[in-house]
Amino acid sequence: MRIEFETVSCPLCETDKYEPKLKVPDRFKVEDGNVHQIVRCLNCGFVYLNPRPKAGCVSQFYRSEGYQPFLSTQSSLNVWDWIYRWVRGFSVRYKRHKIERLKSKGRILDVGCGTGEFLNEMQKNDWETVGVEKDEQACEYAQKVYGLRVSTHDLSEFERSETKFDVISFWHVLEHLYAPKQTLEICKSLLDDEGFILVALPDIASFDARFYREHWVALDAPRHLHHFVPESLRALSHSAGLELVKFEQLILDAFFNCLMSERLIMSRKLNRKFVFPVYLLRGLLIAMTSLAVSSGIRQQWHRFGSSNLYYIRKEKD
C-alpha cells in the first residue's frame, strides 16, 4: 500500500500557521534516511506532527518488530525486549495501585489496551474490564491468552450502550489518535459522574526531551501525532467539557524514555560494545536529572516530567 500524507491545522486551536521544530527519523527505520517534521503552532504553541500519514495507511508504521506494546505477539525478543517485559510486570501493578487510590473496585475501559497485560492485572483483582485495541493480532492475543473482553470497534460503538465506566484509561495512547478532542467527548458520555479518565503522556517540554531532541524516543514519529504539555492537555480537556484536576510524574517512564533514547543513539555507533556502558550510565543520569528538575519546581503547571499521569473528570457545575 502506498503511504499518503496530509498537512493539517493545529489540532488544538485549528490555526494553520506553524513553524518547524524538529526533523525526526522513524526509530525503526533510521537507515532509510527519511525524516518526519514536528512543528509548533504559532498561535497556541501546541506541538504536533505535520504532515502526518493519512489514517487509512498509518497501520503500516506499527508493524515493526520491536514495537513494545505488541511484544507479546512477537516470535523473537532481544535483550532490550526482555528487559521491557520484566519491567512491564512492575508497571501494570503500579498502574492498578494508582487507580485503586481513586476506586477500590468498579468497571474500567482501557483504550488502546495492546495485548492486555494491564487489563489482565485489573481482572485478576476483581475489576470488570473492557478493552479497545485496533490491532487485530494484539486483540486476539488478549482474548485468547487472558480471556479479556476486547474488541477492535471504534470507541463510539460504546455510546449505544447505557454502560458507564468508573475509570477510562489511556496508557500512552492519546498521542496516537487522530481526533483527541472527539475521543475525550465520547469518554465524557461513557464516564460515571464520579469517575475518572487517566491519561499517561510523554512531555515534550521535559528535561530529557530537550536534551535528546530528535533522538528522544517518545517523539516516536510518525506514530505519535501530538506532543502535549500539562497546559495543552488542560485546554484540550476543557474543550471537551472535562477538567484536568492533577497530574504526577511516572518514574519508570523517565528511565524507559532515557535508556531507549540512548539505545537509539547507540544504534548508529560502529563500536557499540565499547560505548554501551557509557551510554547506559548517561541515560540513568539524564533520567534522574529529569525527575529531580521537575520535582523541584514549585508551580505544578510548570512541572515537565518525562512522562506524566493525568487525572481528568467531568467539569463540575
Phi and psi restraints in degrees (value plus and minus 20) as a CYANA .aco file:
   2 ARG   PHI     -95.4   -55.4
   2 ARG   PSI     112.8   152.8
   3 ILE   PHI    -108.4   -68.4
   3 ILE   PSI     103.4   143.4
   4 GLU   PHI    -130.4   -90.4
   4 GLU   PSI     125.2   165.2
   5 PHE   PHI    -135.9   -95.9
   5 PHE   PSI     136.8   176.8
   6 GLU   PHI    -154.4  -114.4
   6 GLU   PSI     124.1   164.1
   7 THR   PHI    -114.4   -74.4
   7 THR   PSI     112.8   152.8
   8 VAL   PHI    -147.3  -107.3
   8 VAL   PSI     140.4   180.4
   9 SER   PHI     -99.3   -59.3
   9 SER   PSI     149.7   189.7
  10 CYS   PHI     -77.9   -37.9
  10 CYS   PSI     105.1   145.1
  11 PRO   PHI     -85.2   -45.2
  11 PRO   PSI     -37.5     2.5
  12 LEU   PHI    -113.7   -73.7
  12 LEU   PSI     -68.6   -28.6
  13 CYS   PHI    -135.8   -95.8
  13 CYS   PSI     -24.0    16.0
  14 GLU   PHI      47.9    87.9
  14 GLU   PSI      -4.0    36.0
  15 THR   PHI     -98.1   -58.1
  15 THR   PSI     125.2   165.2
  16 ASP   PHI    -123.2   -83.2
  16 ASP   PSI      -3.6    36.4
  17 LYS   PHI    -123.8   -83.8
  17 LYS   PSI     105.8   145.8
  18 TYR   PHI    -170.0  -130.0
  18 TYR   PSI     147.4   187.4
  19 GLU   PHI    -148.0  -108.0
  19 GLU   PSI     126.4   166.4
  20 PRO   PHI     -83.1   -43.1
  20 PRO   PSI     121.4   161.4
  21 LYS   PHI    -135.2   -95.2
  21 LYS   PSI     -70.5   -30.5
  22 LEU   PHI    -167.5  -127.5
  22 LEU   PSI     130.8   170.8
  23 LYS   PHI    -129.4   -89.4
  23 LYS   PSI     101.8   141.8
  24 VAL   PHI    -147.0  -107.0
  24 VAL   PSI     110.0   150.0
  25 PRO   PHI     -98.5   -58.5
  25 PRO   PSI     138.1   178.1
  26 ASP   PHI     -88.0   -48.0
  26 ASP   PSI     101.6   141.6
  27 ARG   PHI     -84.2   -44.2
  27 ARG   PSI     -36.7     3.3
  28 PHE   PHI    -114.1   -74.1
  28 PHE   PSI     -27.8    12.2
  29 LYS   PHI    -159.2  -119.2
  29 LYS   PSI      23.9    63.9
  30 VAL   PHI     -79.2   -39.2
  30 VAL   PSI     -55.6   -15.6
  31 GLU   PHI     -87.6   -47.6
  31 GLU   PSI     -39.4     0.6
  32 ASP   PHI     -98.5   -58.5
  32 ASP   PSI     -29.9    10.1
  33 GLY   PHI      61.0   101.0
  33 GLY   PSI     -25.0    15.0
  34 ASN   PHI     -97.9   -57.9
  34 ASN   PSI     123.1   163.1
  35 VAL   PHI    -147.5  -107.5
  35 VAL   PSI     136.0   176.0
  36 HIS   PHI    -137.2   -97.2
  36 HIS   PSI     125.0   165.0
  37 GLN   PHI    -116.9   -76.9
  37 GLN   PSI     107.9   147.9
  38 ILE   PHI    -127.0   -87.0
  38 ILE   PSI     111.3   151.3
  39 VAL   PHI    -142.1  -102.1
  39 VAL   PSI     145.1   185.1
  40 ARG   PHI    -140.8  -100.8
  40 ARG   PSI     107.4   147.4
  41 CYS   PHI     -85.9   -45.9
  41 CYS   PSI     111.0   151.0
  42 LEU   PHI     -97.6   -57.6
  42 LEU   PSI     -32.2     7.8
  43 ASN   PHI    -112.0   -72.0
  43 ASN   PSI     -73.0   -33.0
  44 CYS   PHI    -133.0   -93.0
  44 CYS   PSI     -28.3    11.7
  45 GLY   PHI      65.5   105.5
  45 GLY   PSI     -19.0    21.0
  46 PHE   PHI     -84.6   -44.6
  46 PHE   PSI     123.5   163.5
  47 VAL   PHI    -130.5   -90.5
  47 VAL   PSI     110.4   150.4
  48 TYR   PHI    -175.2  -135.2
  48 TYR   PSI     143.8   183.8
  49 LEU   PHI     -98.5   -58.5
  49 LEU   PSI     109.9   149.9
  50 ASN   PHI    -181.4  -141.4
  50 ASN   PSI      98.3   138.3
  51 PRO   PHI     -92.5   -52.5
  51 PRO   PSI     146.8   186.8
  52 ARG   PHI    -149.4  -109.4
  52 ARG   PSI     138.0   178.0
  53 PRO   PHI     -83.4   -43.4
  53 PRO   PSI     122.6   162.6
  54 LYS   PHI     -85.6   -45.6
  54 LYS   PSI     129.3   169.3
  55 ALA   PHI     -77.2   -37.2
  55 ALA   PSI     -52.2   -12.2
  56 GLY   PHI     -90.6   -50.6
  56 GLY   PSI     -35.6     4.4
  57 CYS   PHI    -145.4  -105.4
  57 CYS   PSI     -15.2    24.8
  58 VAL   PHI     -87.3   -47.3
  58 VAL   PSI     -42.7    -2.7
  59 SER   PHI     -78.6   -38.6
  59 SER   PSI     -44.4    -4.4
  60 GLN   PHI     -83.7   -43.7
  60 GLN   PSI     -44.6    -4.6
  61 PHE   PHI    -103.0   -63.0
  61 PHE   PSI     -24.1    15.9
  62 TYR   PHI    -122.4   -82.4
  62 TYR   PSI     -14.8    25.2
  63 ARG   PHI    -114.3   -74.3
  63 ARG   PSI     -11.8    28.2
  64 SER   PHI     -94.2   -54.2
  64 SER   PSI     116.5   156.5
  65 GLU   PHI     -82.2   -42.2
  65 GLU   PSI     114.3   154.3
  66 GLY   PHI      78.7   118.7
  66 GLY   PSI     -21.0    19.0
  67 TYR   PHI     -91.1   -51.1
  67 TYR   PSI      91.8   131.8
  68 GLN   PHI     -77.2   -37.2
  68 GLN   PSI     -62.6   -22.6
  69 PRO   PHI     -79.7   -39.7
  69 PRO   PSI     -39.6     0.4
  70 PHE   PHI    -132.7   -92.7
  70 PHE   PSI       0.4    40.4
  71 LEU   PHI     -78.5   -38.5
  71 LEU   PSI     -53.3   -13.3
  72 SER   PHI     -82.9   -42.9
  72 SER   PSI     -41.5    -1.5
  73 THR   PHI    -114.1   -74.1
  73 THR   PSI     -19.7    20.3
  74 GLN   PHI    -111.2   -71.2
  74 GLN   PSI     129.8   169.8
  75 SER   PHI    -101.8   -61.8
  75 SER   PSI     -49.5    -9.5
  76 SER   PHI    -154.5  -114.5
  76 SER   PSI     125.8   165.8
  77 LEU   PHI    -149.3  -109.3
  77 LEU   PSI     123.4   163.4
  78 ASN   PHI    -115.1   -75.1
  78 ASN   PSI    -197.6  -157.6
  79 VAL   PHI     -84.9   -44.9
  79 VAL   PSI     -54.5   -14.5
  80 TRP   PHI     -85.2   -45.2
  80 TRP   PSI     -58.7   -18.7
  81 ASP   PHI     -84.6   -44.6
  81 ASP   PSI     -59.9   -19.9
  82 TRP   PHI     -85.6   -45.6
  82 TRP   PSI     -57.7   -17.7
  83 ILE   PHI     -83.0   -43.0
  83 ILE   PSI     -63.7   -23.7
  84 TYR   PHI     -80.1   -40.1
  84 TYR   PSI     -64.9   -24.9
  85 ARG   PHI     -84.3   -44.3
  85 ARG   PSI     -57.7   -17.7
  86 TRP   PHI     -85.8   -45.8
  86 TRP   PSI     -64.8   -24.8
  87 VAL   PHI     -87.7   -47.7
  87 VAL   PSI     -51.5   -11.5
  88 ARG   PHI     -79.5   -39.5
  88 ARG   PSI     -52.8   -12.8
  89 GLY   PHI     -80.2   -40.2
  89 GLY   PSI     -62.1   -22.1
  90 PHE   PHI     -88.4   -48.4
  90 PHE   PSI     -59.1   -19.1
  91 SER   PHI     -83.4   -43.4
  91 SER   PSI     -63.2   -23.2
  92 VAL   PHI     -88.1   -48.1
  92 VAL   PSI     -53.5   -13.5
  93 ARG   PHI     -89.8   -49.8
  93 ARG   PSI     -58.3   -18.3
  94 TYR   PHI     -81.1   -41.1
  94 TYR   PSI     -62.9   -22.9
  95 LYS   PHI     -83.6   -43.6
  95 LYS   PSI     -62.8   -22.8
  96 ARG   PHI     -81.7   -41.7
  96 ARG   PSI     -62.8   -22.8
  97 HIS   PHI     -82.4   -42.4
  97 HIS   PSI     -57.8   -17.8
  98 LYS   PHI     -82.5   -42.5
  98 LYS   PSI     -63.7   -23.7
  99 ILE   PHI     -88.5   -48.5
  99 ILE   PSI     -60.2   -20.2
 100 GLU   PHI     -93.8   -53.8
 100 GLU   PSI     -26.9    13.1
 101 ARG   PHI     -94.4   -54.4
 101 ARG   PSI     -43.2    -3.2
 102 LEU   PHI    -112.5   -72.5
 102 LEU   PSI     -66.2   -26.2
 103 LYS   PHI    -159.6  -119.6
 103 LYS   PSI     108.7   148.7
 104 SER   PHI     -92.5   -52.5
 104 SER   PSI     -54.7   -14.7
 105 LYS   PHI    -173.4  -133.4
 105 LYS   PSI     143.3   183.3
 106 GLY   PHI     140.2   180.2
 106 GLY   PSI    -175.2  -135.2
 107 ARG   PHI    -133.0   -93.0
 107 ARG   PSI     107.9   147.9
 108 ILE   PHI    -145.2  -105.2
 108 ILE   PSI     118.8   158.8
 109 LEU   PHI    -134.7   -94.7
 109 LEU   PSI     100.9   140.9
 110 ASP   PHI    -126.8   -86.8
 110 ASP   PSI      96.5   136.5
 111 VAL   PHI    -111.4   -71.4
 111 VAL   PSI     105.0   145.0
 112 GLY   PHI      53.2    93.2
 112 GLY   PSI      33.0    73.0
 113 CYS   PHI     -99.0   -59.0
 113 CYS   PSI     -22.4    17.6
 114 GLY   PHI      40.0    80.0
 114 GLY   PSI    -154.3  -114.3
 115 THR   PHI    -108.8   -68.8
 115 THR   PSI     -14.2    25.8
 116 GLY   PHI      72.5   112.5
 116 GLY   PSI      -8.9    31.1
 117 GLU   PHI     -83.2   -43.2
 117 GLU   PSI     -60.3   -20.3
 118 PHE   PHI     -86.9   -46.9
 118 PHE   PSI     -67.0   -27.0
 119 LEU   PHI     -83.3   -43.3
 119 LEU   PSI     -53.9   -13.9
 120 ASN   PHI     -83.0   -43.0
 120 ASN   PSI     -60.4   -20.4
 121 GLU   PHI     -81.5   -41.5
 121 GLU   PSI     -61.3   -21.3
 122 MET   PHI     -89.2   -49.2
 122 MET   PSI     -61.3   -21.3
 123 GLN   PHI     -82.5   -42.5
 123 GLN   PSI     -60.6   -20.6
 124 LYS   PHI     -84.8   -44.8
 124 LYS   PSI     -39.3     0.7
 125 ASN   PHI    -129.3   -89.3
 125 ASN   PSI      11.3    51.3
 126 ASP   PHI      51.7    91.7
 126 ASP   PSI       4.4    44.4
 127 TRP   PHI    -110.3   -70.3
 127 TRP   PSI     127.1   167.1
 128 GLU   PHI    -105.1   -65.1
 128 GLU   PSI      98.3   138.3
 129 THR   PHI    -136.0   -96.0
 129 THR   PSI     124.0   164.0
 130 VAL   PHI    -160.4  -120.4
 130 VAL   PSI     119.1   159.1
 131 GLY   PHI    -150.1  -110.1
 131 GLY   PSI     133.5   173.5
 132 VAL   PHI    -144.6  -104.6
 132 VAL   PSI     109.0   149.0
 133 GLU   PHI    -168.4  -128.4
 133 GLU   PSI     102.4   142.4
 134 LYS   PHI     -93.1   -53.1
 134 LYS   PSI     -50.8   -10.8
 135 ASP   PHI     -94.9   -54.9
 135 ASP   PSI      98.5   138.5
 136 GLU   PHI     -85.6   -45.6
 136 GLU   PSI     -57.7   -17.7
 137 GLN   PHI     -87.2   -47.2
 137 GLN   PSI     -62.2   -22.2
 138 ALA   PHI     -85.4   -45.4
 138 ALA   PSI     -61.1   -21.1
 139 CYS   PHI     -80.9   -40.9
 139 CYS   PSI     -65.7   -25.7
 140 GLU   PHI     -83.4   -43.4
 140 GLU   PSI     -58.3   -18.3
 141 TYR   PHI     -81.6   -41.6
 141 TYR   PSI     -66.7   -26.7
 142 ALA   PHI     -81.8   -41.8
 142 ALA   PSI     -57.3   -17.3
 143 GLN   PHI     -89.9   -49.9
 143 GLN   PSI     -67.8   -27.8
 144 LYS   PHI     -98.0   -58.0
 144 LYS   PSI     -61.9   -21.9
 145 VAL   PHI     -99.9   -59.9
 145 VAL   PSI     -61.2   -21.2
 146 TYR   PHI    -129.0   -89.0
 146 TYR   PSI     -25.7    14.3
 147 GLY   PHI      45.9    85.9
 147 GLY   PSI      13.0    53.0
 148 LEU   PHI    -107.2   -67.2
 148 LEU   PSI     134.1   174.1
 149 ARG   PHI    -109.0   -69.0
 149 ARG   PSI      74.9   114.9
 150 VAL   PHI    -149.9  -109.9
 150 VAL   PSI     119.5   159.5
 151 SER   PHI    -155.1  -115.1
 151 SER   PSI     143.1   183.1
 152 THR   PHI    -117.1   -77.1
 152 THR   PSI     -11.0    29.0
 153 HIS   PHI     -87.4   -47.4
 153 HIS   PSI     137.3   177.3
 154 ASP   PHI     -86.5   -46.5
 154 ASP   PSI     132.2   172.2
 155 LEU   PHI     -78.9   -38.9
 155 LEU   PSI     -50.7   -10.7
 156 SER   PHI     -82.9   -42.9
 156 SER   PSI     -41.2    -1.2
 157 GLU   PHI     -81.3   -41.3
 157 GLU   PSI     -48.5    -8.5
 158 PHE   PHI     -94.0   -54.0
 158 PHE   PSI     -36.7     3.3
 159 GLU   PHI     -87.4   -47.4
 159 GLU   PSI     -40.6    -0.6
 160 ARG   PHI     -94.6   -54.6
 160 ARG   PSI     -34.8     5.2
 161 SER   PHI    -119.4   -79.4
 161 SER   PSI     137.7   177.7
 162 GLU   PHI    -112.2   -72.2
 162 GLU   PSI     -12.7    27.3
 163 THR   PHI     -85.1   -45.1
 163 THR   PSI     113.6   153.6
 164 LYS   PHI    -134.9   -94.9
 164 LYS   PSI     128.2   168.2
 165 PHE   PHI    -132.6   -92.6
 165 PHE   PSI     122.4   162.4
 166 ASP   PHI     -97.7   -57.7
 166 ASP   PSI     -52.3   -12.3
 167 VAL   PHI    -160.3  -120.3
 167 VAL   PSI     115.5   155.5
 168 ILE   PHI    -142.4  -102.4
 168 ILE   PSI     106.3   146.3
 169 SER   PHI    -138.9   -98.9
 169 SER   PSI     124.1   164.1
 170 PHE   PHI    -149.9  -109.9
 170 PHE   PSI      75.5   115.5
 171 TRP   PHI    -111.6   -71.6
 171 TRP   PSI      74.2   114.2
 172 HIS   PHI      35.8    75.8
 172 HIS   PSI      33.9    73.9
 173 VAL   PHI    -145.5  -105.5
 173 VAL   PSI     -57.7   -17.7
 174 LEU   PHI     -79.1   -39.1
 174 LEU   PSI     -52.1   -12.1
 175 GLU   PHI     -89.4   -49.4
 175 GLU   PSI     -34.6     5.4
 176 HIS   PHI    -109.7   -69.7
 176 HIS   PSI     -35.8     4.2
 177 LEU   PHI    -104.9   -64.9
 177 LEU   PSI     121.2   161.2
 178 TYR   PHI     -95.9   -55.9
 178 TYR   PSI     -44.2    -4.2
 179 ALA   PHI    -152.6  -112.6
 179 ALA   PSI      52.6    92.6
 180 PRO   PHI     -84.3   -44.3
 180 PRO   PSI     -56.7   -16.7
 181 LYS   PHI     -84.7   -44.7
 181 LYS   PSI     -68.5   -28.5
 182 GLN   PHI     -82.2   -42.2
 182 GLN   PSI     -55.4   -15.4
 183 THR   PHI     -83.5   -43.5
 183 THR   PSI     -64.3   -24.3
 184 LEU   PHI     -86.9   -46.9
 184 LEU   PSI     -53.7   -13.7
 185 GLU   PHI     -84.3   -44.3
 185 GLU   PSI     -61.3   -21.3
 186 ILE   PHI     -83.9   -43.9
 186 ILE   PSI     -62.3   -22.3
 187 CYS   PHI     -81.3   -41.3
 187 CYS   PSI     -56.3   -16.3
 188 LYS   PHI     -79.5   -39.5
 188 LYS   PSI     -60.9   -20.9
 189 SER   PHI     -91.2   -51.2
 189 SER   PSI     -42.8    -2.8
 190 LEU   PHI    -113.4   -73.4
 190 LEU   PSI     -30.6     9.4
 191 LEU   PHI    -108.9   -68.9
 191 LEU   PSI     116.0   156.0
 192 ASP   PHI     -81.6   -41.6
 192 ASP   PSI     131.0   171.0
 193 ASP   PHI     -77.9   -37.9
 193 ASP   PSI     -48.9    -8.9
 194 GLU   PHI    -124.2   -84.2
 194 GLU   PSI      -6.7    33.3
 195 GLY   PHI    -106.0   -66.0
 195 GLY   PSI     155.4   195.4
 196 PHE   PHI    -152.3  -112.3
 196 PHE   PSI     125.8   165.8
 197 ILE   PHI    -123.7   -83.7
 197 ILE   PSI     105.5   145.5
 198 LEU   PHI    -128.2   -88.2
 198 LEU   PSI     106.6   146.6
 199 VAL   PHI    -146.9  -106.9
 199 VAL   PSI      99.6   139.6
 200 ALA   PHI    -120.5   -80.5
 200 ALA   PSI     108.9   148.9
 201 LEU   PHI    -163.6  -123.6
 201 LEU   PSI     124.2   164.2
 202 PRO   PHI     -91.7   -51.7
 202 PRO   PSI     135.2   175.2
 203 ASP   PHI    -133.5   -93.5
 203 ASP   PSI      93.5   133.5
 204 ILE   PHI     -86.1   -46.1
 204 ILE   PSI     -36.1     3.9
 205 ALA   PHI    -118.8   -78.8
 205 ALA   PSI     -14.3    25.7
 206 SER   PHI     -88.4   -48.4
 206 SER   PSI     142.7   182.7
 207 PHE   PHI     -78.7   -38.7
 207 PHE   PSI     -65.6   -25.6
 208 ASP   PHI     -89.9   -49.9
 208 ASP   PSI     -52.1   -12.1
 209 ALA   PHI     -84.1   -44.1
 209 ALA   PSI     -61.3   -21.3
 210 ARG   PHI     -91.5   -51.5
 210 ARG   PSI     -50.9   -10.9
 211 PHE   PHI     -91.1   -51.1
 211 PHE   PSI     -68.1   -28.1
 212 TYR   PHI    -104.3   -64.3
 212 TYR   PSI     -40.8    -0.8
 213 ARG   PHI      29.3    69.3
 213 ARG   PSI    -142.3  -102.3
 214 GLU   PHI     -87.0   -47.0
 214 GLU   PSI     -32.8     7.2
 215 HIS   PHI    -112.4   -72.4
 215 HIS   PSI     -21.1    18.9
 216 TRP   PHI     -87.3   -47.3
 216 TRP   PSI      99.3   139.3
 217 VAL   PHI     -83.0   -43.0
 217 VAL   PSI     -48.2    -8.2
 218 ALA   PHI     -95.5   -55.5
 218 ALA   PSI     -24.7    15.3
 219 LEU   PHI     -88.7   -48.7
 219 LEU   PSI     -59.1   -19.1
 220 ASP   PHI      18.6    58.6
 220 ASP   PSI      27.0    67.0
 221 ALA   PHI     -90.2   -50.2
 221 ALA   PSI     121.6   161.6
 222 PRO   PHI    -119.9   -79.9
 222 PRO   PSI       1.6    41.6
 223 ARG   PHI     -96.7   -56.7
 223 ARG   PSI     -57.7   -17.7
 224 HIS   PHI    -106.0   -66.0
 224 HIS   PSI      95.8   135.8
 225 LEU   PHI    -111.2   -71.2
 225 LEU   PSI     -45.5    -5.5
 226 HIS   PHI    -152.4  -112.4
 226 HIS   PSI     127.5   167.5
 227 HIS   PHI    -149.8  -109.8
 227 HIS   PSI      88.4   128.4
 228 PHE   PHI    -115.7   -75.7
 228 PHE   PSI     137.2   177.2
 229 VAL   PHI    -144.4  -104.4
 229 VAL   PSI     147.5   187.5
 230 PRO   PHI     -73.4   -33.4
 230 PRO   PSI     -62.5   -22.5
 231 GLU   PHI     -85.7   -45.7
 231 GLU   PSI     -58.5   -18.5
 232 SER   PHI     -90.8   -50.8
 232 SER   PSI     -55.1   -15.1
 233 LEU   PHI     -91.0   -51.0
 233 LEU   PSI     -54.2   -14.2
 234 ARG   PHI     -83.3   -43.3
 234 ARG   PSI     -62.2   -22.2
 235 ALA   PHI     -84.5   -44.5
 235 ALA   PSI     -62.4   -22.4
 236 LEU   PHI     -83.8   -43.8
 236 LEU   PSI     -62.8   -22.8
 237 SER   PHI     -81.7   -41.7
 237 SER   PSI     -65.1   -25.1
 238 HIS   PHI     -81.6   -41.6
 238 HIS   PSI     -59.4   -19.4
 239 SER   PHI     -85.2   -45.2
 239 SER   PSI     -40.9    -0.9
 240 ALA   PHI    -117.8   -77.8
 240 ALA   PSI     -11.4    28.6
 241 GLY   PHI      58.7    98.7
 241 GLY   PSI       5.9    45.9
 242 LEU   PHI    -142.0  -102.0
 242 LEU   PSI     144.5   184.5
 243 GLU   PHI    -145.3  -105.3
 243 GLU   PSI     105.2   145.2
 244 LEU   PHI    -105.5   -65.5
 244 LEU   PSI      92.3   132.3
 245 VAL   PHI    -114.1   -74.1
 245 VAL   PSI     -50.7   -10.7
 246 LYS   PHI    -187.5  -147.5
 246 LYS   PSI     148.1   188.1
 247 PHE   PHI    -173.9  -133.9
 247 PHE   PSI     142.9   182.9
 248 GLU   PHI    -170.9  -130.9
 248 GLU   PSI     139.1   179.1
 249 GLN   PHI     -91.4   -51.4
 249 GLN   PSI     128.3   168.3
 250 LEU   PHI    -121.9   -81.9
 250 LEU   PSI      85.4   125.4
 251 ILE   PHI     -84.4   -44.4
 251 ILE   PSI     -67.2   -27.2
 252 LEU   PHI     -81.0   -41.0
 252 LEU   PSI     -53.7   -13.7
 253 ASP   PHI     -84.3   -44.3
 253 ASP   PSI     -53.3   -13.3
 254 ALA   PHI     -81.5   -41.5
 254 ALA   PSI     -63.6   -23.6
 255 PHE   PHI     -89.7   -49.7
 255 PHE   PSI     -59.7   -19.7
 256 PHE   PHI     -80.7   -40.7
 256 PHE   PSI     -70.4   -30.4
 257 ASN   PHI     -79.9   -39.9
 257 ASN   PSI     -62.4   -22.4
 258 CYS   PHI     -92.1   -52.1
 258 CYS   PSI     -64.2   -24.2
 259 LEU   PHI     -88.1   -48.1
 259 LEU   PSI     -57.6   -17.6
 260 MET   PHI     -90.3   -50.3
 260 MET   PSI     -50.7   -10.7
 261 SER   PHI     -87.2   -47.2
 261 SER   PSI     -61.3   -21.3
 262 GLU   PHI     -84.1   -44.1
 262 GLU   PSI     -58.7   -18.7
 263 ARG   PHI     -81.1   -41.1
 263 ARG   PSI     -60.3   -20.3
 264 LEU   PHI     -83.7   -43.7
 264 LEU   PSI     -62.9   -22.9
 265 ILE   PHI     -85.9   -45.9
 265 ILE   PSI     -64.5   -24.5
 266 MET   PHI     -85.3   -45.3
 266 MET   PSI     -48.2    -8.2
 267 SER   PHI     -83.0   -43.0
 267 SER   PSI     -38.1     1.9
 268 ARG   PHI    -113.6   -73.6
 268 ARG   PSI     -22.9    17.1
 269 LYS   PHI    -112.0   -72.0
 269 LYS   PSI     117.5   157.5
 270 LEU   PHI     -94.1   -54.1
 270 LEU   PSI     -56.9   -16.9
 271 ASN   PHI    -119.8   -79.8
 271 ASN   PSI      36.8    76.8
 272 ARG   PHI     -81.4   -41.4
 272 ARG   PSI     -59.4   -19.4
 273 LYS   PHI     -85.1   -45.1
 273 LYS   PSI     -43.9    -3.9
 274 PHE   PHI    -105.0   -65.0
 274 PHE   PSI     -51.1   -11.1
 275 VAL   PHI    -113.8   -73.8
 275 VAL   PSI     -28.9    11.1
 276 PHE   PHI     -72.4   -32.4
 276 PHE   PSI     -69.7   -29.7
 277 PRO   PHI     -80.5   -40.5
 277 PRO   PSI     -55.3   -15.3
 278 VAL   PHI     -86.2   -46.2
 278 VAL   PSI     -66.3   -26.3
 279 TYR   PHI     -89.5   -49.5
 279 TYR   PSI     -55.9   -15.9
 280 LEU   PHI     -82.4   -42.4
 280 LEU   PSI     -66.1   -26.1
 281 LEU   PHI     -84.0   -44.0
 281 LEU   PSI     -63.0   -23.0
 282 ARG   PHI     -82.7   -42.7
 282 ARG   PSI     -60.7   -20.7
 283 GLY   PHI     -80.3   -40.3
 283 GLY   PSI     -62.6   -22.6
 284 LEU   PHI     -84.1   -44.1
 284 LEU   PSI     -60.5   -20.5
 285 LEU   PHI     -87.7   -47.7
 285 LEU   PSI     -61.2   -21.2
 286 ILE   PHI     -85.9   -45.9
 286 ILE   PSI     -59.4   -19.4
 287 ALA   PHI     -82.2   -42.2
 287 ALA   PSI     -66.4   -26.4
 288 MET   PHI     -85.8   -45.8
 288 MET   PSI     -57.1   -17.1
 289 THR   PHI     -85.4   -45.4
 289 THR   PSI     -63.2   -23.2
 290 SER   PHI     -80.7   -40.7
 290 SER   PSI     -63.9   -23.9
 291 LEU   PHI     -83.0   -43.0
 291 LEU   PSI     -62.5   -22.5
 292 ALA   PHI     -88.4   -48.4
 292 ALA   PSI     -62.5   -22.5
 293 VAL   PHI     -81.8   -41.8
 293 VAL   PSI     -67.0   -27.0
 294 SER   PHI     -87.2   -47.2
 294 SER   PSI     -60.7   -20.7
 295 SER   PHI     -86.4   -46.4
 295 SER   PSI     -47.4    -7.4
 296 GLY   PHI    -102.4   -62.4
 296 GLY   PSI     -25.7    14.3
 297 ILE   PHI    -105.8   -65.8
 297 ILE   PSI     108.6   148.6
 298 ARG   PHI     -95.2   -55.2
 298 ARG   PSI     -59.9   -19.9
 299 GLN   PHI    -100.8   -60.8
 299 GLN   PSI      98.6   138.6
 300 GLN   PHI     -77.2   -37.2
 300 GLN   PSI     -63.0   -23.0
 301 TRP   PHI     -92.1   -52.1
 301 TRP   PSI     -25.9    14.1
 302 HIS   PHI    -126.0   -86.0
 302 HIS   PSI     -11.5    28.5
 303 ARG   PHI    -105.7   -65.7
 303 ARG   PSI      99.6   139.6
 304 PHE   PHI    -135.7   -95.7
 304 PHE   PSI      66.3   106.3
 305 GLY   PHI     -97.2   -57.2
 305 GLY   PSI     137.7   177.7
 306 SER   PHI     -73.2   -33.2
 306 SER   PSI     -66.5   -26.5
 307 SER   PHI    -159.0  -119.0
 307 SER   PSI     124.9   164.9
 308 ASN   PHI    -143.8  -103.8
 308 ASN   PSI     131.3   171.3
 309 LEU   PHI    -127.3   -87.3
 309 LEU   PSI      99.9   139.9
 310 TYR   PHI    -125.0   -85.0
 310 TYR   PSI     120.2   160.2
 311 TYR   PHI    -131.0   -91.0
 311 TYR   PSI      98.4   138.4
 312 ILE   PHI    -144.8  -104.8
 312 ILE   PSI     121.6   161.6
 313 ARG   PHI    -160.7  -120.7
 313 ARG   PSI     154.8   194.8
 314 LYS   PHI     -86.6   -46.6
 314 LYS   PSI     123.2   163.2
 315 GLU   PHI     -85.6   -45.6
 315 GLU   PSI     117.9   157.9
 316 LYS   PHI    -104.7   -64.7
 316 LYS   PSI     119.4   159.4
